[in-house]
Amino acid sequence: MQVTNAALISWVEIEDLFGAYSYHLDFFGVNEPDSRGRRLTLLYGNNGSGKTTILKLLWDTLSADTSKGHRERIAKTPFRSLVIRLSMGDTIKVTKNDGLTGSFSITVDGETEVRQAYMVTAAGVTAVPDSLLGENAESNERELRLRLIRARMQRPVEEYKDGSDKFAAYLKELGAVPYMLADDRQIYGDAIDSSTREEEWVIVEDDDDPSAESAKGVAAELTQAIERVDALVKDQVIKGGQQGSRSSNSVYLGILGRVANTEASRKEVTKDELIGKIEEVAERTQVYSRYGLLPRINKDQFIDAVRAVPDSELGVAEAVLDPFLSSQSARLDALNGVFALVQTFTNEMNRFFGNSGKKVTYQTFRGIQVRSAGNNRLSPEQLSSGERQILLLLLNTILARENTKLFLIDEPEISLNVKWQRQLMDALLACTEGSAVQFVVATHSIEVITGHRASLARMVPKK
């Protein structure tokens, strides 16, 4: 299977959602070919049109873990068929066997060919082995149930508990690992520890008022998100430092040869050139030091030392300084990715917090902190509901860029003022710039849509 860095999904089609609605939703931009999905799609429609349910179906269909209830929720959700066209060429089709709920079959057509039937049993949803399917992957439920009963009478039940789930194997290779930020403001994903959560959603036709926000619950979720991002950034800093150290080792090995080589030591160089190199590296290091990524260089001491060197010995001074400056550059280059990530996150957050006097900061030894106008550290409980919401959303976006290809968000505008709603999508895209993360967002907000009309997918039923 060839998996590209393009956005994951090109279009989605669903038939008889709730027995009432059928949609074709394009996820690729205006004048873009079918094979290229866009990074942002906004689902917009009337209350009860199925936006939230479609998000949940995408999450459950594209998640590989067989122990998280994904297949059970697909069975319970009322629809006839669901088709997901991937930008890399494959088409995934989910078809209910009888009616709108119950057992179903999934096929994949394209570069990879997969067929897998799922049957609802007393123990949950079972992946039916190929040996019971015959020629038709979409056999009706009664026929499949009879075949499974006969097979279990002849062989141990354990052999058919999960079957050989070929679709789950396909999803693992696809590596989408979708994230879902639900209307309860919790983030769900196979890679996220959810042992303390109840993940069983009730299938509804888009409740007009999804939930009354629990300040305590959101604050706890925010604390966990801060811890996760702190751990992610620290891990990248350590890896970057190790990579920079390996690069600098080879640089320092050259110092012996350069000093020993008389001709190299006599290389013509001016004090201004040496000072220019020091200032260039010192300036970059100073910027990185704001986040504690590297210690600051005291360039004045270096410059004073260079000015004190006799002109006749400038070649030796350059031979000694060049490896040091090169090693610093190697470390800076190795940390460039994490620096850009931290800088973008803090800049975007402080665009939202600017008028309040609050500020989001990052230091490797302190982690992410929110500080008041008086520079006092604030806990999540001390933030407003809107401030908690926007911070939680951007933190989860940072986690998503490192772990998923698809980030599904349900009504991100909850608790946000009009100005913040207008800024929101640009902030999400900025925090994932250069990654393959695709956002699919269900929204009621005209403010969210205004700046991204080209990303709009209207929930207009097919005739």
VENMO-V20279 format. One record per pair of residues at least 4 apart in sequence whose C-alpha atoms are under 8 Angstrom apart, sorted by the first residue. I is the first residue (numbers start at 1). J is the second residue. D is the distance in Angstrom with one decimal. If there is no record, write none. Layout:
# VENMO-V20279
i | j | d
I | J | D
I | J | D
This chain:
# VENMO-V20279
i | j | d
1 | 111 | 6.7
1 | 112 | 6.5
1 | 173 | 7.7
1 | 174 | 7.7
2 | 88 | 7.2
3 | 88 | 6.3
3 | 174 | 6.7
4 | 88 | 6.4
5 | 435 | 8.0
5 | 436 | 5.5
6 | 36 | 6.5
6 | 37 | 6.7
6 | 87 | 6.9
6 | 88 | 7.6
6 | 436 | 6.2
7 | 36 | 6.8
7 | 37 | 4.8
7 | 38 | 5.9
7 | 39 | 5.9
7 | 87 | 6.7
7 | 405 | 7.4
7 | 436 | 5.9
7 | 437 | 6.7
7 | 438 | 5.5
8 | 37 | 6.5
8 | 86 | 5.7
8 | 87 | 5.6
8 | 88 | 7.4
8 | 176 | 7.6
8 | 405 | 6.5
8 | 406 | 6.9
8 | 436 | 8.0
8 | 438 | 6.6
9 | 27 | 6.5
9 | 37 | 5.6
9 | 84 | 7.1
9 | 85 | 6.0
9 | 86 | 4.4
9 | 87 | 5.3
10 | 26 | 6.4
10 | 27 | 4.9
10 | 28 | 5.4
10 | 34 | 6.2
10 | 35 | 6.5
10 | 36 | 6.3
10 | 37 | 4.5
10 | 38 | 7.6
10 | 84 | 7.8
10 | 85 | 5.5
10 | 86 | 5.5
10 | 87 | 5.1
11 | 24 | 7.4
11 | 25 | 5.6
11 | 26 | 4.4
11 | 27 | 4.9
11 | 28 | 7.0
11 | 37 | 7.8
11 | 84 | 6.2
11 | 85 | 5.3
11 | 86 | 7.4
12 | 23 | 8.0
12 | 24 | 5.9
12 | 25 | 5.1
12 | 26 | 6.6
12 | 27 | 7.5
12 | 82 | 7.4
12 | 83 | 5.7
12 | 84 | 4.7
12 | 85 | 6.2
13 | 22 | 7.5
13 | 23 | 5.6
13 | 24 | 4.4
13 | 25 | 6.1
13 | 82 | 5.8
13 | 83 | 5.0
13 | 84 | 6.6
14 | 22 | 5.5
14 | 23 | 5.4
14 | 24 | 6.7
14 | 79 | 7.5
14 | 80 | 7.5
14 | 81 | 5.7
14 | 82 | 4.4
14 | 83 | 6.3
15 | 21 | 6.7
15 | 22 | 4.4
15 | 23 | 6.7
15 | 79 | 6.3
15 | 80 | 5.3
15 | 81 | 5.2
15 | 82 | 6.5
16 | 20 | 5.2
16 | 21 | 5.0
16 | 22 | 5.2
16 | 78 | 7.9
16 | 79 | 5.0
16 | 80 | 5.3
16 | 81 | 7.4
16 | 100 | 7.9
17 | 21 | 4.9
17 | 22 | 6.2
17 | 50 | 7.5
17 | 78 | 6.0
17 | 79 | 4.2
17 | 80 | 6.8
18 | 77 | 7.8
18 | 78 | 5.0
18 | 79 | 5.7
18 | 100 | 7.8
18 | 205 | 7.7
19 | 78 | 6.8
19 | 79 | 6.2
19 | 80 | 7.7
19 | 100 | 7.1
21 | 49 | 7.4
21 | 461 | 5.7
21 | 462 | 7.6
22 | 461 | 5.3
22 | 462 | 5.5
23 | 459 | 6.8
23 | 460 | 6.6
23 | 461 | 5.1
23 | 462 | 5.5
24 | 461 | 7.9
24 | 462 | 7.2
25 | 457 | 6.0
25 | 458 | 7.5
25 | 459 | 7.5
26 | 457 | 6.4
27 | 37 | 5.7
27 | 38 | 6.1
27 | 40 | 7.9
27 | 41 | 5.9
27 | 455 | 7.8
27 | 457 | 7.3
28 | 32 | 6.2
28 | 33 | 7.3
28 | 34 | 6.6
28 | 36 | 6.1
28 | 37 | 4.3
28 | 38 | 4.9
29 | 37 | 7.1
29 | 38 | 5.8
29 | 454 | 6.6
29 | 455 | 6.6
30 | 454 | 6.7
32 | 36 | 6.6
34 | 87 | 7.2
35 | 86 | 7.7
35 | 87 | 4.6
35 | 88 | 6.6
35 | 89 | 6.8
36 | 87 | 5.5
37 | 87 | 5.9
38 | 438 | 7.1
38 | 455 | 7.7
39 | 429 | 8.0
39 | 436 | 7.8
39 | 437 | 6.7
39 | 438 | 4.4
39 | 439 | 5.9
40 | 438 | 6.0
40 | 439 | 4.7
40 | 440 | 6.0
40 | 441 | 7.7
40 | 455 | 5.9
41 | 439 | 6.2
41 | 440 | 4.8
41 | 441 | 6.2
41 | 455 | 4.9
41 | 456 | 5.9
41 | 457 | 6.5
42 | 440 | 6.0
42 | 441 | 4.9
42 | 442 | 5.9
42 | 443 | 6.7
42 | 449 | 7.3
42 | 455 | 5.9
42 | 456 | 4.8
42 | 457 | 5.7
43 | 51 | 6.5
43 | 440 | 7.2
43 | 441 | 5.9
43 | 442 | 4.6
43 | 443 | 6.2
43 | 456 | 6.4
43 | 457 | 5.1
43 | 458 | 6.0
43 | 459 | 6.7
44 | 51 | 7.4
44 | 442 | 6.3
44 | 443 | 5.7
44 | 444 | 6.3
44 | 456 | 7.1
44 | 457 | 6.4
44 | 458 | 5.0
44 | 459 | 5.8
45 | 49 | 6.2
45 | 51 | 7.3
45 | 444 | 7.3
45 | 458 | 6.0
45 | 459 | 4.8
45 | 460 | 7.3
46 | 459 | 7.7
47 | 205 | 7.7
47 | 206 | 5.9
47 | 207 | 7.1
47 | 208 | 6.1
48 | 205 | 4.4
48 | 206 | 4.5
48 | 207 | 6.8
48 | 208 | 7.6
49 | 205 | 6.6
49 | 206 | 6.9
49 | 459 | 7.0
50 | 54 | 6.1
50 | 205 | 5.6
50 | 206 | 5.8
51 | 55 | 6.4
51 | 206 | 6.8
51 | 442 | 5.8
51 | 459 | 7.7
52 | 56 | 6.3
52 | 205 | 7.9
52 | 206 | 5.9
52 | 410 | 6.4
52 | 442 | 6.6
53 | 57 | 6.1
53 | 203 | 7.0
53 | 204 | 7.4
53 | 205 | 7.2
53 | 206 | 7.2
54 | 58 | 6.2
55 | 59 | 6.3
55 | 180 | 7.9
55 | 408 | 6.3
55 | 409 | 7.7
55 | 410 | 7.6
55 | 440 | 7.7
55 | 442 | 7.6
56 | 60 | 6.1
56 | 180 | 7.7
57 | 61 | 5.8
57 | 74 | 6.6
58 | 62 | 6.0
59 | 63 | 6.0
59 | 178 | 6.0
59 | 179 | 7.1
59 | 180 | 6.6
59 | 408 | 7.5
60 | 70 | 4.6
60 | 71 | 6.8
60 | 73 | 7.3
60 | 74 | 6.8
61 | 70 | 7.0
61 | 71 | 7.5
61 | 74 | 7.4
62 | 171 | 6.5
62 | 176 | 6.9
62 | 177 | 7.2
62 | 178 | 6.8
63 | 70 | 7.1
63 | 168 | 8.0
63 | 171 | 6.8
63 | 176 | 7.4
63 | 177 | 5.8
63 | 178 | 6.4
63 | 189 | 7.9
63 | 190 | 6.9
64 | 167 | 8.0
64 | 168 | 4.9
64 | 169 | 7.3
64 | 171 | 5.3
64 | 172 | 5.8
64 | 177 | 7.4
64 | 190 | 7.7
65 | 70 | 7.6
65 | 168 | 7.1
65 | 190 | 6.4
66 | 70 | 7.0
66 | 71 | 7.4
66 | 168 | 7.2
68 | 190 | 7.5
69 | 73 | 6.2
69 | 200 | 7.6
70 | 74 | 6.5
71 | 75 | 6.3
71 | 118 | 7.9
71 | 125 | 6.4
72 | 76 | 6.4
72 | 120 | 7.8
72 | 124 | 6.6
72 | 125 | 5.7
73 | 77 | 6.1
73 | 200 | 7.8
73 | 201 | 7.9
75 | 96 | 7.9
75 | 101 | 5.4
75 | 102 | 4.7
75 | 103 | 6.0
75 | 104 | 6.9
75 | 120 | 7.4
75 | 125 | 7.9
76 | 101 | 5.4
76 | 102 | 6.3
76 | 203 | 7.7
77 | 100 | 7.6
77 | 101 | 6.1
77 | 203 | 6.3
78 | 100 | 4.6
78 | 101 | 5.1
79 | 96 | 7.4
79 | 100 | 4.7
79 | 101 | 6.9
80 | 95 | 6.2
80 | 96 | 5.6
80 | 99 | 6.9
80 | 100 | 5.2
81 | 93 | 7.1
81 | 94 | 5.4
81 | 95 | 4.5
81 | 96 | 6.3
82 | 93 | 5.7
82 | 94 | 5.0
82 | 95 | 6.6
83 | 91 | 6.9
83 | 92 | 5.6
83 | 93 | 4.4
83 | 94 | 6.4
84 | 91 | 5.8
84 | 92 | 5.1
84 | 93 | 6.4
85 | 89 | 7.2
85 | 90 | 6.3
85 | 91 | 4.5
85 | 92 | 6.4
86 | 90 | 5.4
86 | 91 | 6.0
86 | 92 | 7.8
89 | 110 | 6.0
89 | 111 | 6.9
90 | 108 | 6.5
90 | 109 | 5.6
90 | 110 | 4.4
90 | 111 | 6.2
90 | 112 | 6.9
91 | 108 | 5.5
91 | 109 | 5.2
91 | 110 | 6.3
92 | 106 | 7.0
92 | 107 | 5.9
92 | 108 | 4.6
92 | 109 | 6.7
93 | 106 | 5.5
93 | 107 | 5.3
93 | 108 | 6.4
94 | 104 | 6.9
94 | 105 | 5.8
94 | 106 | 4.5
94 | 107 | 6.8
95 | 104 | 5.5
95 | 105 | 5.3
95 | 106 | 6.4
95 | 138 | 7.6
96 | 100 | 6.2
96 | 101 | 6.6
96 | 102 | 6.9
96 | 103 | 6.1
96 | 104 | 4.2
96 | 105 | 6.4
97 | 102 | 7.5
97 | 103 | 5.8
97 | 104 | 5.0
97 | 105 | 6.9
97 | 138 | 6.2
97 | 139 | 6.8
97 | 140 | 5.3
97 | 141 | 6.0
98 | 102 | 7.2
98 | 103 | 7.3
98 | 104 | 8.0
98 | 140 | 6.3
98 | 141 | 6.5
102 | 119 | 7.4
102 | 120 | 6.1
103 | 117 | 7.8
103 | 118 | 5.6
103 | 119 | 4.5
103 | 120 | 5.3
103 | 125 | 7.8
103 | 141 | 6.2
104 | 117 | 6.1
104 | 118 | 5.4
104 | 119 | 6.6
104 | 138 | 7.4
105 | 115 | 7.4
105 | 116 | 5.7
105 | 117 | 4.2
105 | 118 | 5.8
105 | 137 | 6.5
105 | 138 | 5.7
106 | 114 | 7.9
106 | 115 | 5.8
106 | 116 | 5.3
106 | 117 | 6.2
106 | 167 | 7.4
107 | 113 | 7.5
107 | 114 | 5.4
107 | 115 | 4.3
107 | 116 | 6.3
108 | 112 | 6.7
108 | 113 | 5.3
108 | 114 | 4.8
108 | 115 | 6.4
109 | 113 | 5.0
109 | 114 | 6.9
114 | 166 | 6.8
114 | 167 | 6.6
114 | 170 | 7.8
115 | 137 | 6.4
115 | 166 | 7.3
115 | 167 | 7.1
116 | 127 | 7.0
116 | 128 | 7.0
116 | 129 | 7.8
116 | 130 | 7.6
116 | 137 | 6.6
116 | 165 | 6.9
116 | 166 | 6.4
116 | 167 | 6.2
117 | 127 | 6.0
117 | 128 | 5.4
117 | 129 | 7.8
117 | 133 | 7.7
117 | 137 | 6.1
117 | 138 | 6.9
118 | 125 | 6.3
118 | 126 | 5.4
118 | 127 | 4.6
118 | 128 | 5.6
119 | 125 | 5.4
119 | 126 | 5.2
119 | 127 | 6.5
119 | 128 | 6.7
119 | 141 | 7.1
119 | 144 | 7.5
119 | 145 | 7.4
120 | 124 | 5.8
120 | 125 | 4.5
120 | 126 | 6.4
121 | 125 | 5.8
121 | 126 | 6.8
126 | 160 | 7.6
126 | 161 | 6.3
126 | 162 | 5.3
126 | 163 | 6.9
127 | 160 | 7.9
127 | 161 | 7.7
127 | 162 | 5.2
127 | 163 | 5.0
127 | 164 | 6.7
127 | 165 | 5.7
128 | 132 | 6.8
128 | 133 | 7.4
128 | 148 | 7.8
128 | 160 | 7.3
128 | 162 | 7.5
128 | 163 | 5.5
128 | 164 | 7.4
128 | 165 | 7.7
129 | 133 | 7.0
129 | 160 | 7.4
129 | 163 | 5.1
129 | 164 | 5.7
129 | 165 | 7.6
130 | 134 | 7.1
132 | 144 | 7.3
132 | 147 | 6.2
132 | 148 | 7.0
133 | 137 | 5.8
133 | 139 | 7.1
133 | 144 | 7.3
139 | 143 | 6.6
139 | 144 | 6.4
140 | 144 | 6.4
141 | 145 | 6.0
142 | 146 | 6.3
143 | 147 | 6.3
144 | 148 | 6.1
145 | 149 | 6.1
146 | 150 | 6.2
147 | 151 | 6.2
148 | 152 | 6.1
149 | 153 | 6.3
150 | 154 | 6.7
151 | 155 | 6.1
152 | 156 | 6.1
152 | 157 | 5.5
152 | 160 | 7.4
155 | 159 | 7.3
156 | 160 | 7.7
157 | 161 | 6.3
159 | 163 | 6.6
165 | 169 | 6.6
166 | 170 | 6.2
167 | 171 | 6.2
168 | 172 | 6.3
169 | 173 | 6.5
170 | 174 | 6.2
171 | 175 | 6.2
171 | 176 | 7.2
172 | 176 | 7.8
175 | 404 | 7.8
175 | 405 | 7.8
176 | 404 | 5.8
176 | 405 | 5.0
176 | 406 | 6.4
177 | 189 | 7.0
177 | 190 | 6.7
177 | 191 | 7.4
177 | 403 | 7.2
177 | 404 | 5.2
177 | 405 | 6.7
177 | 406 | 7.2
178 | 189 | 6.2
178 | 190 | 7.8
178 | 404 | 5.6
178 | 405 | 6.4
178 | 406 | 4.7
178 | 407 | 5.9
178 | 408 | 7.4
179 | 187 | 6.8
179 | 188 | 5.7
179 | 189 | 4.8
179 | 190 | 7.9
179 | 400 | 7.1
179 | 404 | 6.7
179 | 406 | 6.4
179 | 407 | 4.9
179 | 408 | 6.0
180 | 187 | 5.5
180 | 188 | 5.0
180 | 189 | 6.4
180 | 407 | 6.1
180 | 408 | 4.7
180 | 409 | 5.9
180 | 410 | 7.9
181 | 185 | 6.1
181 | 186 | 5.7
181 | 187 | 4.3
181 | 188 | 6.3
181 | 407 | 7.7
181 | 408 | 6.2
181 | 409 | 4.8
181 | 410 | 6.2
182 | 186 | 5.9
182 | 187 | 6.4
182 | 188 | 7.6
182 | 409 | 6.3
182 | 410 | 5.4
183 | 210 | 6.2
183 | 211 | 7.0
183 | 410 | 5.6
183 | 411 | 6.7
184 | 210 | 7.8
184 | 211 | 6.7
184 | 213 | 7.2
185 | 218 | 6.7
185 | 389 | 7.8
186 | 218 | 7.7
186 | 221 | 6.7
187 | 396 | 7.5
188 | 192 | 6.6
188 | 194 | 7.3
194 | 198 | 7.9
194 | 199 | 7.9
206 | 210 | 7.5
213 | 218 | 7.6
214 | 218 | 6.2
215 | 219 | 6.0
215 | 381 | 7.5
215 | 385 | 7.0
216 | 220 | 6.2
216 | 381 | 7.4
217 | 221 | 6.2
218 | 222 | 6.0
218 | 388 | 7.3
218 | 389 | 7.8
219 | 223 | 6.2
219 | 380 | 5.2
219 | 381 | 5.8
219 | 388 | 7.0
220 | 224 | 6.4
220 | 380 | 7.9
221 | 225 | 6.2
221 | 392 | 7.8
222 | 226 | 6.2
222 | 380 | 6.8
222 | 388 | 7.1
222 | 391 | 7.6
222 | 392 | 5.4
223 | 227 | 6.4
223 | 380 | 6.9
224 | 228 | 6.2
225 | 229 | 6.2
225 | 392 | 6.8
225 | 395 | 6.2
225 | 396 | 6.7
226 | 230 | 6.0
226 | 368 | 6.6
226 | 395 | 6.8
227 | 231 | 6.2
228 | 232 | 6.2
228 | 399 | 7.7
229 | 233 | 6.1
229 | 395 | 6.7
229 | 398 | 7.2
229 | 399 | 6.5
230 | 234 | 6.1
230 | 367 | 5.6
230 | 368 | 6.6
231 | 235 | 6.1
232 | 236 | 6.4
232 | 399 | 7.8
233 | 237 | 6.1
233 | 338 | 6.8
233 | 342 | 8.0
234 | 238 | 6.2
234 | 364 | 6.6
235 | 239 | 6.3
236 | 240 | 5.9
236 | 335 | 8.0
236 | 338 | 6.4
237 | 241 | 6.0
237 | 293 | 7.0
237 | 335 | 6.6
237 | 338 | 6.8
238 | 242 | 6.2
239 | 243 | 6.2
240 | 244 | 6.0
240 | 331 | 7.2
240 | 334 | 4.8
240 | 335 | 5.0
241 | 245 | 6.0
241 | 331 | 6.3
241 | 334 | 6.9
241 | 335 | 7.0
242 | 246 | 6.3
243 | 247 | 6.3
243 | 331 | 7.5
243 | 334 | 6.2
244 | 248 | 6.1
244 | 327 | 7.5
244 | 330 | 5.2
244 | 331 | 4.1
244 | 332 | 7.5
244 | 333 | 7.5
244 | 334 | 5.4
244 | 335 | 7.9
245 | 249 | 6.2
245 | 327 | 7.7
245 | 330 | 7.8
245 | 331 | 6.7
246 | 250 | 7.2
247 | 251 | 6.9
247 | 327 | 7.1
247 | 330 | 6.1
247 | 331 | 7.8
248 | 252 | 6.3
248 | 323 | 7.9
248 | 326 | 7.2
248 | 327 | 4.3
248 | 328 | 7.6
248 | 330 | 6.2
248 | 331 | 7.6
249 | 253 | 6.4
249 | 327 | 7.8
250 | 254 | 6.9
251 | 255 | 7.4
251 | 323 | 5.5
251 | 326 | 6.8
251 | 327 | 6.3
252 | 256 | 7.9
252 | 323 | 5.5
252 | 324 | 7.4
252 | 327 | 7.6
253 | 257 | 7.6
254 | 258 | 6.1
254 | 323 | 7.3
255 | 259 | 6.1
255 | 319 | 6.6
255 | 320 | 6.5
255 | 323 | 6.4
256 | 260 | 6.0
257 | 261 | 5.9
258 | 262 | 7.8
258 | 264 | 5.9
258 | 265 | 6.6
258 | 319 | 6.0
259 | 264 | 7.3
259 | 265 | 6.0
259 | 316 | 6.7
259 | 319 | 6.3
259 | 320 | 7.5
260 | 265 | 7.9
261 | 265 | 6.4
262 | 266 | 6.4
263 | 267 | 6.6
264 | 315 | 7.2
264 | 319 | 7.7
265 | 315 | 4.5
265 | 316 | 4.8
265 | 318 | 7.8
265 | 319 | 6.3
266 | 313 | 7.6
266 | 314 | 7.7
266 | 315 | 4.8
266 | 316 | 7.0
267 | 315 | 5.1
268 | 314 | 7.6
268 | 315 | 6.3
269 | 273 | 6.8
269 | 274 | 7.5
269 | 314 | 6.5
269 | 315 | 6.4
269 | 318 | 7.5
270 | 274 | 6.6
270 | 311 | 7.9
270 | 314 | 7.2
271 | 275 | 6.1
271 | 306 | 6.7
271 | 307 | 6.7
271 | 311 | 8.0
271 | 314 | 7.3
272 | 276 | 6.0
273 | 277 | 6.4
274 | 278 | 6.4
274 | 306 | 7.5
274 | 318 | 6.9
275 | 279 | 6.2
275 | 303 | 5.9
275 | 306 | 7.3
276 | 280 | 6.2
277 | 281 | 6.4
277 | 325 | 7.6
278 | 282 | 5.9
278 | 299 | 6.6
278 | 302 | 7.4
278 | 303 | 7.4
278 | 325 | 7.1
279 | 283 | 5.9
279 | 299 | 6.6
280 | 284 | 6.6
281 | 285 | 6.1
281 | 325 | 6.7
281 | 328 | 7.1
281 | 329 | 6.7
282 | 286 | 6.0
282 | 296 | 7.2
282 | 297 | 5.6
282 | 298 | 7.6
282 | 299 | 6.1
283 | 287 | 6.6
284 | 288 | 6.5
284 | 332 | 7.6
285 | 289 | 6.0
285 | 294 | 6.6
285 | 295 | 7.2
285 | 296 | 5.8
285 | 297 | 6.8
285 | 332 | 7.2
286 | 290 | 6.7
286 | 295 | 7.8
286 | 296 | 5.3
286 | 297 | 7.2
287 | 291 | 8.0
288 | 292 | 6.8
288 | 293 | 5.5
288 | 294 | 6.0
288 | 332 | 7.9
288 | 339 | 6.8
289 | 293 | 5.5
289 | 294 | 5.0
289 | 295 | 5.6
289 | 296 | 5.7
290 | 363 | 7.4
291 | 342 | 7.9
291 | 362 | 5.6
291 | 363 | 4.5
291 | 364 | 6.4
292 | 363 | 5.1
292 | 364 | 5.3
292 | 365 | 7.3
293 | 335 | 7.7
293 | 339 | 7.7
293 | 363 | 7.7
293 | 364 | 6.6
298 | 302 | 6.9
299 | 303 | 6.0
300 | 304 | 6.0
301 | 305 | 6.2
302 | 306 | 6.3
303 | 307 | 6.2
304 | 308 | 6.3
305 | 309 | 6.7
306 | 317 | 7.4
309 | 313 | 6.5
309 | 314 | 6.5
309 | 317 | 7.5
310 | 314 | 6.7
313 | 317 | 6.4
314 | 318 | 6.0
315 | 319 | 6.2
316 | 320 | 6.3
317 | 321 | 6.1
318 | 322 | 5.7
319 | 323 | 7.3
320 | 324 | 7.2
321 | 325 | 6.2
322 | 326 | 5.9
323 | 327 | 6.0
324 | 328 | 6.3
325 | 329 | 6.3
326 | 330 | 6.2
327 | 331 | 6.4
328 | 332 | 6.2
329 | 333 | 6.1
330 | 334 | 6.2
331 | 335 | 6.3
332 | 336 | 6.0
335 | 339 | 6.0
336 | 340 | 6.1
337 | 341 | 6.3
338 | 342 | 6.1
339 | 343 | 6.0
340 | 344 | 5.9
341 | 345 | 6.2
341 | 398 | 8.0
341 | 431 | 7.1
342 | 346 | 6.1
342 | 362 | 7.4
343 | 347 | 5.9
344 | 348 | 6.0
344 | 430 | 7.1
344 | 431 | 6.2
345 | 349 | 6.1
345 | 394 | 7.4
345 | 398 | 7.8
345 | 431 | 6.2
346 | 350 | 6.0
346 | 360 | 5.9
346 | 361 | 6.4
346 | 362 | 7.5
347 | 351 | 6.3
348 | 352 | 6.9
348 | 427 | 6.0
348 | 431 | 8.0
349 | 353 | 6.3
349 | 359 | 7.9
349 | 360 | 6.6
349 | 390 | 7.9
349 | 391 | 7.0
349 | 394 | 7.7
350 | 354 | 5.4
350 | 358 | 7.8
350 | 359 | 5.8
350 | 360 | 6.2
352 | 420 | 6.6
353 | 357 | 6.8
353 | 358 | 5.7
353 | 359 | 6.3
353 | 387 | 7.7
354 | 358 | 6.7
354 | 359 | 7.2
356 | 373 | 7.9
357 | 372 | 6.4
357 | 373 | 4.7
358 | 370 | 6.9
358 | 371 | 5.6
358 | 372 | 4.5
358 | 373 | 5.3
359 | 370 | 5.7
359 | 371 | 5.3
359 | 372 | 6.6
359 | 373 | 7.5
360 | 368 | 7.0
360 | 369 | 5.7
360 | 370 | 4.5
360 | 371 | 6.4
361 | 368 | 5.8
361 | 369 | 5.4
361 | 370 | 6.4
361 | 371 | 7.5
362 | 366 | 7.0
362 | 367 | 5.3
362 | 368 | 4.6
362 | 369 | 6.4
363 | 367 | 5.2
363 | 368 | 6.9
369 | 377 | 6.7
369 | 378 | 7.4
370 | 377 | 5.9
370 | 378 | 5.5
370 | 379 | 7.4
371 | 375 | 5.1
371 | 376 | 5.2
371 | 377 | 4.5
371 | 378 | 5.5
372 | 376 | 5.2
372 | 377 | 6.5
372 | 378 | 6.6
378 | 382 | 6.0
378 | 383 | 7.4
379 | 383 | 7.1
380 | 388 | 6.6
383 | 387 | 5.8
383 | 388 | 6.0
384 | 388 | 6.2
385 | 389 | 6.1
385 | 415 | 6.2
386 | 390 | 6.2
386 | 414 | 7.8
386 | 415 | 4.8
386 | 416 | 5.0
386 | 417 | 7.5
387 | 391 | 6.1
387 | 416 | 8.0
388 | 392 | 6.0
389 | 393 | 6.1
389 | 414 | 7.8
389 | 415 | 7.0
389 | 416 | 7.6
390 | 394 | 6.3
390 | 416 | 7.6
391 | 395 | 6.1
392 | 396 | 6.1
393 | 397 | 6.2
393 | 412 | 7.8
394 | 398 | 6.3
394 | 427 | 7.8
394 | 428 | 6.7
394 | 431 | 7.5
395 | 399 | 6.5
396 | 400 | 6.0
397 | 401 | 6.3
397 | 428 | 6.6
397 | 431 | 6.8
397 | 432 | 7.2
398 | 402 | 7.0
398 | 431 | 6.4
398 | 432 | 7.0
399 | 403 | 6.4
400 | 404 | 5.3
400 | 405 | 7.7
400 | 407 | 6.8
400 | 437 | 7.3
401 | 405 | 7.5
401 | 431 | 8.0
401 | 432 | 5.6
401 | 435 | 6.2
401 | 436 | 7.4
401 | 437 | 5.8
404 | 437 | 6.5
405 | 436 | 5.8
405 | 437 | 4.4
405 | 438 | 6.0
406 | 437 | 5.6
406 | 438 | 4.9
406 | 439 | 6.1
406 | 440 | 7.6
407 | 437 | 6.8
407 | 438 | 6.1
407 | 439 | 4.9
407 | 440 | 6.4
408 | 439 | 5.9
408 | 440 | 5.0
408 | 441 | 5.9
409 | 439 | 7.4
409 | 440 | 6.4
409 | 441 | 4.8
409 | 442 | 6.4
410 | 441 | 5.9
410 | 442 | 5.0
410 | 443 | 6.8
411 | 441 | 6.9
411 | 442 | 5.4
411 | 443 | 4.7
411 | 444 | 6.9
412 | 441 | 7.7
412 | 442 | 7.9
412 | 443 | 7.1
413 | 417 | 8.0
413 | 421 | 5.9
413 | 443 | 7.3
413 | 445 | 6.8
413 | 448 | 7.6
416 | 420 | 5.9
416 | 421 | 6.1
417 | 421 | 6.2
418 | 422 | 6.5
418 | 447 | 6.6
419 | 423 | 6.6
420 | 424 | 6.0
421 | 425 | 7.9
421 | 445 | 7.7
421 | 447 | 5.8
421 | 448 | 5.4
422 | 447 | 5.3
422 | 448 | 5.3
422 | 450 | 7.5
422 | 451 | 7.0
423 | 427 | 6.4
423 | 448 | 7.9
424 | 428 | 6.4
424 | 448 | 7.1
425 | 429 | 6.2
425 | 448 | 7.0
426 | 430 | 6.0
427 | 431 | 6.2
428 | 432 | 6.5
429 | 433 | 5.9
432 | 436 | 7.9
432 | 437 | 6.7
443 | 448 | 7.6
445 | 449 | 6.6
446 | 450 | 6.0
447 | 451 | 7.5
448 | 452 | 7.3
449 | 453 | 5.7
449 | 456 | 7.1
452 | 456 | 7.0
